[in-house]
Amino acid sequence: MKDQHGTITADDVAALAGVSRWTVNRAFRKDASISAKSREKVMKAAEELSYVPDLLATSLATDRTNLVALLVDDFANPHKLVMMERLTRILRKGGYDTLLVNTSNEEDTSAALLNASQRRVDAAVLIGISFNDQSLETALGAKRVKKLIVFARMSENDNTISICCDDRAAMATLTQHVFSAGYRNPLFIAGPQTQSAHLQRKETFLSLWRHTAGRRPEFATVERYDPKMAYDLVTERFRDVPKSKLPDVLVCENDALAMGAIDAIRYEHGLRVPEDIAVTGFDDVPQASSPHYKLTSYRQPLTDMANALVDILEGKIRSKKLNAFVGNLVIRASA
């Protein structure tokens, strides 16, 4: 029967399908035990009546919402869009909807975690750099979210779950390629040096290069993974520097920085890539393969990482540190 607002209910579907109300409820739960025949009868009746289950009522009954909050910042970095596409597609395939929150600073992150808890999400996934130990501890201490997952970075907080690429293995592959190609005077360009959840690319490259070439290379940093910031850094750092004193390769912590660096090399200094200065990136965003950049870059295994996130939500993985995902180096003309 319809409720007081004239809305079709599970009882209406049950009556038309000739099953119990509980069978209707089970038919809309992906993990419920129900025969294919019963599910088909329910779905046919639901379609005929234009019935949509009440997700809030279901979540109250099961203590699960099948909703995951994605907290994202750093939108100047094109890799964030690639991550979101992969995550939302694979989460949806696994039966999870997503709540996207744009967090521009640490205060936004704390407020977003509170908002996520009020919506009773099954997990909050942090994708970015604008959070610190205090915001993580506050969220965990207040039990604001069931699972707090740091994606594509390594978190030092024992109560969070990290899902990330093996940066050490990746940089070992990249270092070997750069050295084998004959480059001997690299400059590493890094993004923000966060402590709570960080990358291990800069430290690994500097250490491996010192071990391989016998000296520690120079490095420079910018505050965000923003191509414009990399463009400005390269423009100013190389200004009035004799060509013979310039680095022969820029090893960039991600593709956003690499693309900004390439533009500055060409348009501010009139130099060629890779003939005068080679450039490498990390992430292999779609723009990396364009004729303008032809960027040598390390591609992260995002599909495997996203599938691991679903397995964590389903309770199939209990580990807190999933950092052994290995991608592959995509070699193009820039280095």
C-alpha positions as CSV (number, residue, x, y, z in Angstrom):
1,M,0.0,0.0,0.0
2,K,1.1,3.6,-0.5
3,D,2.2,5.5,2.5
4,Q,0.6,8.7,3.8
5,H,2.5,10.7,1.2
6,G,1.3,8.5,-1.7
7,T,4.7,6.9,-2.2
8,I,5.0,3.3,-3.4
9,T,6.3,1.1,-0.6
10,A,8.1,-2.3,-0.4
11,D,4.7,-3.8,0.6
12,D,3.3,-2.8,-2.8
13,V,6.2,-4.4,-4.6
14,A,5.8,-7.6,-2.4
15,A,2.1,-7.9,-3.2
16,L,2.6,-7.5,-6.9
17,A,5.6,-9.9,-7.0
18,G,3.9,-12.4,-4.7
19,V,6.8,-12.5,-2.2
20,S,7.4,-11.2,1.3
21,R,8.4,-7.7,2.2
22,W,11.7,-9.1,3.5
23,T,12.4,-10.7,0.1
24,V,11.9,-7.3,-1.5
25,N,14.4,-5.8,1.0
26,R,17.0,-8.5,0.3
27,A,16.6,-8.1,-3.5
28,F,18.0,-4.5,-3.2
29,R,21.0,-5.6,-1.1
30,K,23.9,-6.7,-3.2
31,D,25.3,-9.0,-0.4
32,A,22.0,-10.6,0.5
33,S,21.2,-14.3,0.0
34,I,18.3,-14.5,-2.5
35,S,17.6,-16.7,-5.5
36,A,17.9,-15.3,-9.0
37,K,14.3,-16.1,-9.7
38,S,13.0,-14.2,-6.6
39,R,15.3,-11.2,-7.4
40,E,14.0,-11.1,-11.0
41,K,10.3,-11.1,-9.8
42,V,11.0,-8.3,-7.4
43,M,12.9,-6.2,-9.9
44,K,10.1,-6.6,-12.5
45,A,7.5,-5.5,-10.0
46,A,9.6,-2.6,-8.8
47,E,10.1,-1.4,-12.4
48,E,6.3,-1.7,-13.1
49,L,5.5,0.4,-10.0
50,S,8.5,2.8,-10.4
51,Y,9.6,1.8,-6.8
52,V,12.8,3.1,-5.4
53,P,14.0,1.8,-2.0
54,D,14.5,4.2,0.9
55,L,18.3,4.1,1.3
56,L,18.2,6.0,4.6
57,A,15.9,3.4,6.1
58,T,18.0,0.6,4.8
59,S,21.2,2.1,6.2
60,L,19.6,2.5,9.6
61,A,18.6,-1.2,9.6
62,T,22.0,-2.5,8.4
63,D,24.4,0.2,9.8
64,R,25.8,0.6,6.2
65,T,25.0,3.3,3.8
66,N,27.2,2.1,0.9
67,L,28.3,5.7,0.6
68,V,31.9,6.8,0.5
69,A,33.1,10.4,0.9
70,L,36.0,11.5,-1.3
71,L,37.8,14.5,0.1
72,V,39.8,16.1,-2.7
73,D,42.0,19.1,-3.0
74,D,44.7,20.2,-5.3
75,F,42.6,20.5,-8.4
76,A,45.4,22.1,-10.4
77,N,46.9,18.6,-10.6
78,P,45.3,16.8,-13.5
79,H,46.0,13.4,-11.9
80,K,43.2,14.1,-9.4
81,L,40.6,13.9,-12.2
82,V,42.1,10.6,-13.3
83,M,41.9,9.3,-9.8
84,M,38.3,10.4,-9.3
85,E,37.2,8.8,-12.5
86,R,38.8,5.5,-11.6
87,L,37.6,5.5,-8.0
88,T,34.0,6.5,-8.7
89,R,33.7,4.0,-11.5
90,I,35.1,1.1,-9.5
91,L,33.3,2.0,-6.3
92,R,30.0,2.2,-8.3
93,K,30.7,-1.2,-9.8
94,G,31.2,-2.5,-6.2
95,G,27.9,-1.1,-5.2
96,Y,29.1,2.1,-3.5
97,D,28.0,5.7,-4.2
98,T,30.3,8.6,-3.6
99,L,30.1,12.0,-1.9
100,L,32.6,14.4,-3.4
101,V,33.9,17.2,-1.1
102,N,36.3,19.9,-2.3
103,T,38.7,20.6,0.6
104,S,41.1,23.6,0.0
105,N,42.8,23.7,3.4
106,E,43.1,21.9,6.7
107,E,40.1,23.7,8.2
108,D,38.0,22.5,5.3
109,T,39.2,18.9,5.9
110,S,38.2,18.9,9.5
111,A,34.7,20.3,8.7
112,A,34.3,17.8,5.8
113,L,35.1,14.9,8.1
114,L,32.4,16.0,10.5
115,N,30.0,16.4,7.6
116,A,30.9,12.9,6.4
117,S,30.2,11.4,9.8
118,Q,26.8,13.1,9.9
119,R,25.9,11.5,6.6
120,R,27.1,8.1,8.1
121,V,29.4,7.3,5.3
122,D,31.1,3.9,5.3
123,A,34.5,5.5,4.8
124,A,36.2,8.8,4.1
125,V,38.9,8.8,1.5
126,L,41.5,11.6,1.6
127,I,43.0,12.4,-1.8
128,G,45.3,15.4,-1.5
129,I,47.7,17.3,0.8
130,S,45.6,19.7,2.9
131,F,45.4,17.6,6.1
132,N,47.7,17.2,9.1
133,D,48.2,14.9,12.1
134,Q,45.9,17.0,14.2
135,S,42.9,16.8,11.8
136,L,43.4,13.1,11.5
137,E,43.7,12.5,15.2
138,T,40.6,14.7,15.9
139,A,38.5,12.7,13.4
140,L,39.7,9.4,14.7
141,G,39.4,10.4,18.4
142,A,35.9,11.6,17.9
143,K,35.1,8.4,15.9
144,R,33.7,10.7,13.2
145,V,34.1,8.1,10.4
146,K,34.2,4.3,10.4
147,K,37.2,4.1,8.1
148,L,39.7,6.9,7.3
149,I,41.6,6.0,4.2
150,V,44.5,8.0,2.7
151,F,44.7,7.3,-1.0
152,A,47.8,7.6,-3.2
153,R,50.0,8.7,-0.2
154,M,51.5,7.0,2.8
155,S,50.1,8.0,6.2
156,E,52.2,7.7,9.3
157,N,49.0,7.6,11.5
158,D,48.5,4.0,12.7
159,N,44.8,4.4,12.8
160,T,44.4,5.3,9.1
161,I,44.6,3.0,6.1
162,S,47.1,3.8,3.4
163,I,46.6,2.7,-0.2
164,C,49.5,3.9,-2.4
165,C,52.0,3.0,-5.1
166,D,55.4,1.7,-4.1
167,D,57.3,4.9,-4.5
168,R,60.6,3.4,-3.7
169,A,60.3,0.8,-6.4
170,A,58.9,3.4,-8.8
171,M,61.8,5.8,-8.2
172,A,64.4,3.0,-8.5
173,T,63.0,2.3,-12.0
174,L,63.0,6.0,-12.9
175,T,66.5,6.6,-11.5
176,Q,67.9,3.7,-13.4
177,H,66.4,4.9,-16.6
178,V,67.7,8.5,-16.1
179,F,71.2,7.3,-15.3
180,S,71.3,4.7,-18.1
181,A,70.2,7.4,-20.6
182,G,73.4,9.2,-19.8
183,Y,72.2,12.1,-17.7
184,R,74.5,13.2,-14.9
185,N,73.3,16.5,-13.6
186,P,69.7,16.2,-12.4
187,L,67.5,18.6,-10.6
188,F,64.6,17.1,-8.7
189,I,61.5,19.3,-8.5
190,A,59.2,18.3,-5.6
191,G,55.8,19.4,-4.4
192,P,54.8,20.3,-0.9
193,Q,56.7,18.5,1.9
194,T,53.8,17.3,4.0
195,Q,54.4,15.2,7.1
196,S,51.1,13.5,7.9
197,A,50.8,11.7,4.6
198,H,53.6,12.0,2.1
199,L,55.3,10.7,-1.0
200,Q,58.7,9.0,-0.8
201,R,59.8,10.1,-4.3
202,K,62.2,12.9,-3.5
203,E,64.0,11.1,-0.6
204,T,64.3,7.9,-2.7
205,F,65.7,9.6,-5.8
206,L,68.2,11.7,-3.9
207,S,69.4,8.6,-2.0
208,L,69.6,6.4,-5.1
209,W,71.3,9.0,-7.2
210,R,74.0,9.5,-4.5
211,H,74.5,5.8,-4.3
212,T,74.6,5.4,-8.2
213,A,76.5,8.5,-9.2
214,G,78.4,9.3,-6.1
215,R,76.9,12.7,-5.3
216,R,73.6,14.0,-3.9
217,P,71.7,16.0,-6.6
218,E,70.0,19.3,-6.0
219,F,66.3,19.7,-5.5
220,A,63.7,22.5,-5.4
221,T,60.1,22.6,-4.1
222,V,56.9,24.3,-4.7
223,E,53.9,24.8,-2.4
224,R,51.3,23.0,-4.6
225,Y,51.3,20.5,-7.5
226,D,50.5,23.4,-9.9
227,P,52.0,23.7,-13.4
228,K,52.1,27.5,-13.0
229,M,54.3,27.2,-9.9
230,A,56.7,24.8,-11.6
231,Y,56.8,27.2,-14.6
232,D,57.7,30.2,-12.3
233,L,60.3,28.1,-10.4
234,V,62.1,27.0,-13.5
235,T,61.8,30.5,-15.0
236,E,63.5,32.2,-12.0
237,R,66.0,29.5,-11.1
238,F,67.5,29.3,-14.6
239,R,67.4,33.0,-15.2
240,D,70.9,34.3,-16.2
241,V,72.4,30.8,-15.7
242,P,74.9,29.9,-18.4
243,K,73.7,27.0,-20.5
244,S,76.7,24.9,-19.5
245,K,75.7,25.2,-15.8
246,L,72.1,24.1,-16.3
247,P,70.9,20.6,-15.2
248,D,70.7,18.1,-18.1
249,V,67.5,16.6,-16.7
250,L,64.6,17.7,-14.5
251,V,63.1,14.8,-12.5
252,C,59.7,16.0,-11.4
253,E,57.6,14.5,-8.6
254,N,54.5,14.5,-10.8
255,D,53.3,15.3,-14.3
256,A,51.7,18.7,-13.4
257,L,55.2,20.0,-12.3
258,A,56.8,18.4,-15.3
259,M,54.5,20.0,-17.8
260,G,55.0,23.4,-16.2
261,A,58.7,22.9,-16.3
262,I,58.7,22.0,-20.0
263,D,56.7,25.1,-20.9
264,A,59.2,27.3,-19.0
265,I,62.2,25.6,-20.6
266,R,60.8,26.3,-24.1
267,Y,59.0,29.6,-23.8
268,E,61.0,31.5,-21.1
269,H,64.5,30.2,-21.9
270,G,64.3,29.2,-25.6
271,L,65.7,25.8,-24.9
272,R,64.8,22.4,-26.4
273,V,63.4,19.3,-24.7
274,P,65.2,16.9,-24.5
275,E,68.2,18.1,-26.4
276,D,69.1,20.8,-23.9
277,I,67.2,19.7,-20.8
278,A,65.3,16.4,-20.5
279,V,62.3,16.1,-18.2
280,T,60.5,13.2,-16.5
281,G,57.2,13.1,-14.7
282,F,55.1,10.8,-12.6
283,D,51.5,9.6,-12.9
284,D,51.2,9.5,-16.7
285,V,48.1,11.8,-17.0
286,P,46.4,11.9,-20.4
287,Q,48.2,15.1,-21.3
288,A,51.5,13.4,-20.9
289,S,51.2,11.6,-24.2
290,S,50.2,14.7,-26.2
291,P,52.6,15.8,-29.0
292,H,53.4,18.9,-27.1
293,Y,54.9,17.1,-24.1
294,K,55.7,13.5,-25.1
295,L,56.5,13.1,-21.4
296,T,58.3,10.2,-19.9
297,S,56.3,9.3,-16.9
298,Y,55.7,6.5,-14.3
299,R,52.1,5.2,-14.5
300,Q,50.5,4.3,-11.1
301,P,48.3,1.1,-11.0
302,L,45.2,3.0,-10.1
303,T,42.8,0.2,-11.0
304,D,44.5,-2.2,-8.7
305,M,44.6,0.5,-5.9
306,A,40.9,1.3,-6.4
307,N,39.9,-2.4,-6.3
308,A,41.9,-2.7,-3.0
309,L,39.8,0.1,-1.6
310,V,36.6,-1.8,-2.4
311,D,38.1,-4.9,-0.8
312,I,38.8,-2.9,2.4
313,L,35.2,-1.7,2.5
314,E,34.0,-5.3,2.1
315,G,36.3,-6.5,4.9
316,K,38.3,-8.7,2.6
317,I,41.6,-6.9,3.5
318,R,42.6,-6.1,7.0
319,S,46.0,-4.5,6.4
320,K,46.6,-0.8,7.3
321,K,49.4,-0.2,4.9
322,L,48.8,-1.2,1.3
323,N,51.9,0.3,-0.3
324,A,53.3,-2.4,-2.6
325,F,51.4,-1.5,-5.8
326,V,53.8,-1.4,-8.7
327,G,53.2,0.4,-12.0
328,N,55.3,0.9,-15.0
329,L,57.6,3.5,-16.6
330,V,56.2,4.9,-19.9
331,I,59.2,6.2,-22.0
332,R,58.5,9.0,-24.4
333,A,60.6,11.6,-26.2
334,S,61.1,14.1,-23.2
335,A,63.8,11.8,-21.7
